[in-house]
Amino acid sequence: MRSHAALLAPLIILAQILTAPAAAALPRAASVPGGVALVALGPLAPGIPQPRAWLGEQAVLVAADHGQWVAIVGLALDTPVATHELRVVEASGEARSVHFPVVGKRYPEQRITLKDTRKVDLSASDLARVEGEMKTIQALKQHWRATPETDTDFVLPAEGRLTGRFGVRRYFNGEARSPHAGFDIAVPTGSPVKANARGTVLAIGDFFFNGKTVLVDHGNGLLSMYCHLDRIDVAPGDPVEKNQVVARSGMTGRATGPHLHWSVILNGAMVDPWLFVSPNVRTP
Ligand SMILES: [Zn+2]
């Protein structure tokens, strides 16, 4: 005869799944440089906390989805096309490796002519400033704040025409520059810029290339960055809700016209923001 415990077990598992950290919608998987890999780590089990996972030294976001733990791994644009390894540590302390492939993607080219050559051929003092700012931004990208859950189902931060896709290999006045690590939305100066999801303002700044900038921390290594702003309406440490206006768009820094540059950073990697927007949203 079956014990009551055996009869209850499926209900307990169901309750665990229902109370596990919510993942309303995971980003779309694109296991390519600049994309996001979704790596299954195994089923949710009753009473067992979520495993933790690392890509090299970098902790990665883990979320529950359809009864599974899934690592949501940001892949930098310079990620080698190869099989990669996640180090997974269970709540019990047991460690294992999970492998996943990264396949190649060829991003389009774009040639841009800038009249202000000061923003292309940098003076020694500008170069020193840019190098300092790059270190600051690099440090901010590594930021990790543990939160019980992370909303990865983003709204667009502005409504306008899409003028620059992620990953485009850019040439300024014929010279190769770093690929476009974000998403450009053309909006008139003064347009509202909204937080993609709930979070905390990690930093604000005024940078040589990015202009006035807001970084929002969504938790567990997921950040969004809004650049070329005209005006910033938040301060570091401020909590922000999804859709909350954090700034007004502009064209500060290196910009050929008024637009919002939006970057998404996941486990320290700049990844394609479009993967975090519902497929029901049409390309602006
Ligand atoms: Zn841009």
Boltz pocket constraint, residues with backbone or C-beta under 6 A from the ligand:
constraints:
  - pocket:
      binder: B
      contacts: [[A, 164], [A, 180], [A, 182], [A, 183], [A, 184], [A, 260], [A, 261], [A, 262]]
      max_distance: 6.0
